[in-house]
Structure formats: structure tokens, C-alpha cells
Amino acid sequence: MTAASTRPETDRSGPIATLFPGYFALVMATGIIAIAAAQQEIDWLAEILYVVAAVAYAVLAVLIVIRLVVYPRLLIADLTSHAKGFALLTIVAGTNVLASASALVHGWWTVAEILWWCSLPLYVLLVYTALISDVLRQQKPDLGAGINGSWFLLTVSTESIAVFGALLLGHAPSDFLAFTCIAAFCLGLVLYLIVMTMVFLRWTFQLLEPTEADPPAWIAAGAVAITVLAGSNLLGARTVSPRVDRLAPFIEGLVTLAWATATFWFPLMVAIGVWRHVVRKLPLRYHPSYWALVFPLGMYGAATFKMRAVIQLEQLGWVPKVALAVALTAWAAAFTGLAAQGGRAIIDRVR
């Protein structure tokens, strides 16, 4: 056997070959906490987190391109996997969160709009490749093996398009843009209902192992939290869009529904975490999937802040402050784990 023929098998164990498909959740989590900090007028923190999110986005984009060129089969295998395929939708959500942060933290609307337009073909490509593969494949896993929290990224990625689109609507009014954002907002809710039904059946009627109840399950809350933000951004643009204004009571009702649902899930998510790590003593070690836990915390605070402003509910003023503190603590823990893992990898290579 030649060296050329053995190289691909060796490369399969490399960090790029095995890059976690949902790693753009790092950008999602960091970007939304930057937005939440800007909402609280903590500008220095927002700017630092924005830089981290932008650098992470650039690095991950390069790694994805390298993986596509060097390891196309591995990337396609992830994309067409029931368990991993929808995790790649973090690319779409991360792009749109970074777009929103670019506009809200720095006022860079041109950069933000370019990112948003880039997210649209990525959304179509990634959603339909994964979905068509799951539907048409001959051999399919059972529900327990095939579905997990990453399926909620169908909603998160869809709503992320509406989140920035609604911001852009307030900046550059367009009736067709308003229609597009409303359509994405409604589609995201429908996708949530479909996925939540399957996941809830999985949680309540099949045995759950600690290793299965992984952090992406938190996206169950994050998916409805980003729906709250999308709807709230739409309501914020009602003064410049007659179409949105006509539907404002309907949108407000759905926003309230989504906020209540997100709030409802958090105690269950905490209980699952306690069960995994305290009761079942699963070691708490850094894994890229933990960014999927940080994101819902940051999104819940940012979404509540925006909702409170547009529906004029001052009694919830304390929630975004508490949520930001919790999200920032979780972010710091995850980032420390990432830095420690990177440091160990560098030391191992030097040795």
C-alpha cells in the first residue's frame, strides 16, 4: 500500500477532517451576547464580543472551505446524516447573528446586508440537502438515534433570516421584504411545532441516556427565543410597513406564545443538566456542543429586551439583565474550555 493511499485514513483523525458540524454555534452565542450587551449599553463588552464573534466566523469559514476541498466526502456525510445534518445550519444562523450584531453594535449596515444575502442561498442549500436526504434514504434510524436538539436549527436558521430582515426593514422599508420576513417568521414556528412534537415524543416515551441528553437540547428553548426576537423586530418596524402594521396583533400574539414557551422549557433543561452531571455523574468536559447551551441564554435575554420595548411591558425589565449575567457566565466557562483545549492541542503538537 502506498503512502498516498494511506494518507486519507490518517487525515480522517485530524481536527479539520472531524470538525464539529455545529461549531458556528460559537458565533451565534458570542454574537447574540454582544447584542444583549449593546442593549444594556455596555458598549466595551459588546465591542469585545463582536470582535471574538467576527474572528471566530472568519476562522470557521476558512476551516469549512478547507474541509469542503480536502474532505468533501466527510462533509457530505455529515450534511446527509440524520443526527448531524441540521447542525450545519449553525452556519446560516451564525451569519445572520453576526449581521445583526454588525448593524446594532457598529451600525455597519452594508456589511450586515451582505451577510444576510449570503445566508439565503446557504439556507436553501443546507436545509434541502439535509432534508431531502433524510426523507429519501432507504435505510433510516429509529427516532431515538436519528433525532436530537440540532433539528431545532430548522427553526433557528429560518427565524434568523427574519430577525435581521426585520431590522433591515426598519432601515430600508420594502413591502416585499416585509412579506418575506413575515413568511420566514411563520414558517419557523411551523417547523418548531413539527420538530418539538417528535422530540417531545422521544423524551417522554423512550429511555433517555445521559449521553443523549446533550446541550443541543437547549435549542428547544433557543428556537422559540429567536422567534420572539424575530416577531419583536417585526413589530418594531410596523410604523414603516403597512403590511406589518395590519398583522401586528397577530404577530404580538405569536410573540407572546413563543416567549411563554421558551420560558417554560428552561426549568426542564436545567433539570436534565442536573440529572446528567449530578445524578448520573457524567463528567463535565468542554465540547463544541456546549455553545448550543450558551446561545439560548443570550438569545432569551436579547429577545425579552426587544419584546418588552415593543409591547411596552416594563415589568419584565429585570429579565434581560439577569439573562445577560447568566449567559455571560456560561460563555466565559465555554470559552475557557475552548482555550484550554486549544492549548493542550498546541502542547501535544510541540511534543
TAZI-V702319 format. One record per residue. SS is DSSP state (alpha for helix, beta for strand, coil for the rest). OMEGA is omega in whole degrees, 0 to 359 (none if undefined). Layout:
[[SS OMEGA] [SS OMEGA]]
This chain:
[[coil 184] [coil 178] [alpha 180] [alpha 183] [alpha 180] [alpha 185] [alpha 181] [alpha 180] [alpha 178] [alpha 182] [alpha 183] [coil 181] [coil 181] [coil 183] [coil 179] [coil 179] [coil 183] [coil 181] [coil 180] [coil 187] [coil 181] [coil 187] [coil 178] [coil 172] [alpha 173] [alpha 178] [alpha 179] [alpha 183] [alpha 183] [alpha 181] [alpha 183] [alpha 176] [alpha 174] [alpha 177] [alpha 179] [alpha 178] [alpha 177] [alpha 177] [alpha 180] [coil 179] [coil 172] [coil 192] [alpha 181] [alpha 179] [alpha 179] [alpha 182] [alpha 178] [alpha 181] [alpha 177] [alpha 179] [alpha 179] [alpha 180] [alpha 181] [alpha 178] [alpha 178] [alpha 179] [alpha 181] [alpha 180] [alpha 181] [alpha 178] [alpha 177] [alpha 181] [alpha 178] [alpha 179] [alpha 177] [alpha 180] [alpha 178] [alpha 182] [alpha 187] [alpha 183] [coil 184] [alpha 182] [alpha 179] [alpha 179] [alpha 179] [alpha 178] [alpha 177] [alpha 184] [alpha 183] [coil 178] [coil 176] [coil 187] [coil 188] [coil 191] [alpha 184] [alpha 176] [alpha 179] [alpha 176] [alpha 171] [alpha 177] [alpha 180] [alpha 181] [alpha 178] [alpha 178] [alpha 182] [alpha 174] [alpha 177] [alpha 176] [alpha 180] [alpha 179] [alpha 179] [alpha 181] [alpha 188] [alpha 182] [alpha 186] [alpha 183] [coil 181] [coil 186] [alpha 180] [alpha 176] [alpha 181] [alpha 181] [alpha 177] [alpha 178] [alpha 181] [alpha 179] [alpha 177] [alpha 182] [alpha 186] [alpha 177] [alpha 176] [alpha 179] [alpha 181] [alpha 182] [alpha 186] [alpha 181] [alpha 187] [alpha 175] [alpha 180] [alpha 185] [alpha 180] [alpha 178] [alpha 180] [alpha 184] [alpha 190] [alpha 182] [coil 183] [coil 180] [coil 184] [coil 176] [coil 174] [coil 186] [alpha 183] [alpha 183] [alpha 189] [alpha 185] [coil 177] [coil 185] [alpha 181] [alpha 178] [alpha 177] [alpha 177] [alpha 170] [alpha 178] [alpha 184] [alpha 182] [alpha 179] [alpha 180] [alpha 179] [alpha 176] [alpha 179] [alpha 182] [alpha 181] [alpha 178] [alpha 179] [alpha 174] [alpha 179] [alpha 178] [alpha 177] [alpha 181] [alpha 181] [coil 186] [coil 178] [coil 182] [alpha 179] [alpha 176] [alpha 177] [alpha 179] [alpha 180] [alpha 181] [alpha 177] [alpha 179] [alpha 180] [alpha 178] [alpha 181] [alpha 179] [alpha 179] [alpha 178] [alpha 179] [alpha 178] [alpha 178] [alpha 181] [alpha 179] [alpha 184] [alpha 181] [alpha 178] [alpha 181] [alpha 182] [alpha 180] [alpha 174] [alpha 179] [alpha 182] [alpha 191] [alpha 184] [alpha 175] [coil 181] [coil 182] [coil 177] [coil 180] [coil 181] [coil 180] [coil 183] [coil 188] [coil 183] [alpha 178] [alpha 175] [alpha 179] [alpha 180] [alpha 173] [alpha 176] [alpha 181] [alpha 182] [alpha 178] [alpha 176] [alpha 179] [alpha 174] [alpha 176] [alpha 181] [alpha 179] [alpha 180] [alpha 180] [alpha 176] [alpha 176] [alpha 179] [alpha 178] [alpha 180] [coil 185] [coil 181] [coil 181] [coil 182] [coil 176] [alpha 180] [alpha 178] [alpha 182] [alpha 179] [alpha 183] [coil 186] [alpha 179] [alpha 178] [alpha 180] [alpha 179] [alpha 177] [alpha 179] [alpha 177] [alpha 178] [alpha 177] [alpha 182] [alpha 180] [alpha 179] [alpha 180] [alpha 178] [alpha 180] [alpha 180] [alpha 187] [alpha 188] [alpha 178] [alpha 178] [alpha 179] [alpha 178] [alpha 180] [alpha 178] [alpha 178] [alpha 177] [alpha 179] [alpha 182] [alpha 193] [alpha 180] [alpha 182] [alpha 182] [coil 172] [coil 174] [coil 182] [coil 179] [coil 180] [coil 180] [coil 171] [coil 180] [alpha 181] [alpha 180] [alpha 174] [alpha 176] [alpha 173] [alpha 182] [alpha 184] [alpha 180] [alpha 180] [alpha 178] [alpha 181] [alpha 181] [alpha 179] [alpha 181] [alpha 181] [alpha 179] [alpha 178] [alpha 182] [alpha 179] [alpha 180] [alpha 182] [alpha 187] [alpha 178] [alpha 175] [coil 179] [coil 188] [alpha 182] [alpha 180] [alpha 184] [alpha 182] [alpha 186] [alpha 180] [alpha 180] [alpha 179] [alpha 181] [alpha 179] [alpha 180] [alpha 180] [alpha 181] [alpha 181] [alpha 176] [alpha 178] [alpha 179] [alpha 181] [alpha 179] [alpha 180] [alpha 181] [alpha 176] [alpha 177] [alpha 178] [alpha 180] [alpha 180] [alpha 179] [alpha 178] [alpha 178] [alpha 178] [alpha 180] [alpha 179] [alpha 179] [alpha 180] [alpha 179] [alpha 179] [alpha 179] [coil none]]
